[in-house]
Amino acid sequence: MSESAPTVYLHQEALMGHDMWSEWLLHHRFGGDAQHMQAVLEYLRPVRDRVLDNARLAEGDMVLDVGCGDGLIAFGALERIASGAVIFSDISEDLLNHAQSLARDMGLLDRCRFLLAPAEDLSALEEASVDVVTTRSVLIYVAAKRQAFGEFYRILKPGGRLSIFEPINRFGEEVFSQPHCFAGYDVTPVMDIAQKVKALYHQLQPRDSDPMLDFDERDLIAYAEEAGFKMIRLELQAEVASLGNAGMSLEDRNWETFLHTAGNPKIPTLEEAMRQVLTPEETARFVTHLRPLVETNQRIHRSATVFLWAIR
Ligand SMILES: C[S@@+](CC[C@H](N)C(=O)[O-])C[C@H]1O[C@@H](n2cnc3c(N)ncnc32)[C@H](O)[C@@H]1O
């Protein structure tokens, strides 16, 4: 693995949707709003720190960051240890190229490796070859989660550490899937229109098979246990705020940002979705109802996240 020839393991999804991940991670999750980007990054900073604390990094470690994206966790790991190396792995070639160019700019390239591989197939790496595996908000996109845990166990050295952070989307689903609810907002008077937009989202992400909804914290513990991890710890944080108390939500933003944000990489922004499935009249009615709710933050907030850490 070197700068000129990063290890390349081709994966079907990487070939098909190669830009979907970078488009979302670098652009659509921020809705083109610098202030919102700042808020997201501020939210992520302590998450990154906690993932790295739980990984108990030591000098000389070989760290693998699975689904590295633009390197939030991986660059954080490099900052914490002066020796050792980090393998940036992802299914998005674009994001690996992006991370590689950042590493070059930071003068860190000699301590970085780049691996194009899915979490569920890390066969490019040998058994017992890394000290630490980290991953943040990646398993939520992986259908074969059990297999991914098996891979983490296989490549970790005995005594190696695994540190994970994941959202538990199932926690909010019962509320958010109700027909009168759109992204947490009460759309009762325009429910027929909201259903058209939701139908598009569901077509792109069928709820009964979507990896984002097929697990909770107990499943993650079970996967770690089944893989063979000896000592497993998990912390669940759940937040519920009823209407009018959504101050704890990150979604407190202006209409333009809301319009240009996609909730996850697999769905379009609201503006794109409305353009695809609504008539101009329906769009106008929908916006007239929804916009004031967004601007006054009249939404229900319901979220859960977990930190899981374990020893091989
Ligand atoms: C929400 S981003 C998180 C990025 C990074 N871990 C961070 O903390 O900012 C999800 C990342 O997972 C990657 N990803 C999606 N499916 C994956 C899979 N099956 N295996 C490995 N990475 C995957 C995406 O390309 C994307 O970079």
The ligand as an SDF file (V2000), in Angstrom:
LIG
                    3D

 27 29  0  0  0  0  0  0  0  0999 V2000
  -21.9810    8.8440    7.3780 C   0  0  0  0  0  0  0  0  0  0  0  0
  -20.5240    8.5530    6.5010 S   0  0  0  0  0  0  0  0  0  0  0  0
  -19.3660    8.4830    7.8570 C   0  0  0  0  0  0  0  0  0  0  0  0
  -17.9730    8.8230    7.4240 C   0  0  0  0  0  0  0  0  0  0  0  0
  -16.9330    8.8440    8.5420 C   0  0  0  0  0  0  0  0  0  0  0  0
  -16.8690    7.5670    9.2250 N   0  0  0  0  0  0  0  0  0  0  0  0
  -17.2110    9.9510    9.5550 C   0  0  0  0  0  0  0  0  0  0  0  0
  -17.2290    9.6370   10.7570 O   0  0  0  0  0  0  0  0  0  0  0  0
  -17.4190   11.0990    9.1570 O   0  0  0  0  0  0  0  0  0  0  0  0
  -20.6630    6.8600    6.0070 C   0  0  0  0  0  0  0  0  0  0  0  0
  -19.4530    6.3360    5.2590 C   0  0  0  0  0  0  0  0  0  0  0  0
  -19.5950    4.9240    5.1230 O   0  0  0  0  0  0  0  0  0  0  0  0
  -19.1590    4.5540    3.8280 C   0  0  0  0  0  0  0  0  0  0  0  0
  -19.7970    3.2570    3.5310 N   0  0  0  0  0  0  0  0  0  0  0  0
  -21.0570    3.0230    3.1340 C   0  0  0  0  0  0  0  0  0  0  0  0
  -21.2730    1.6990    3.0050 N   0  0  0  0  0  0  0  0  0  0  0  0
  -20.1150    1.0930    3.3480 C   0  0  0  0  0  0  0  0  0  0  0  0
  -19.6890   -0.2700    3.4110 C   0  0  0  0  0  0  0  0  0  0  0  0
  -20.4950   -1.2840    3.0890 N   0  0  0  0  0  0  0  0  0  0  0  0
  -18.4230   -0.5240    3.8040 N   0  0  0  0  0  0  0  0  0  0  0  0
  -17.5710    0.4860    4.1210 C   0  0  0  0  0  0  0  0  0  0  0  0
  -17.9080    1.7940    4.0710 N   0  0  0  0  0  0  0  0  0  0  0  0
  -19.1640    2.0890    3.6810 C   0  0  0  0  0  0  0  0  0  0  0  0
  -19.5770    5.7140    2.9520 C   0  0  0  0  0  0  0  0  0  0  0  0
  -18.8580    5.7600    1.7550 O   0  0  0  0  0  0  0  0  0  0  0  0
  -19.2800    6.9000    3.8800 C   0  0  0  0  0  0  0  0  0  0  0  0
  -17.9700    7.3490    3.7290 O   0  0  0  0  0  0  0  0  0  0  0  0
  1  2  1  0
  2  3  1  0
  2 10  1  0
  3  4  1  0
  4  5  1  0
  5  6  1  0
  5  7  1  0
  7  8  2  0
  7  9  1  0
 10 11  1  0
 11 12  1  0
 11 26  1  0
 12 13  1  0
 13 14  1  0
 13 24  1  0
 14 15  1  0
 14 23  1  0
 15 16  2  0
 16 17  1  0
 17 18  1  0
 17 23  2  0
 18 19  1  0
 18 20  2  0
 20 21  1  0
 21 22  2  0
 22 23  1  0
 24 25  1  0
 24 26  1  0
 26 27  1  0
M  CHG  2   2   1   9  -1
M  END
$$$$
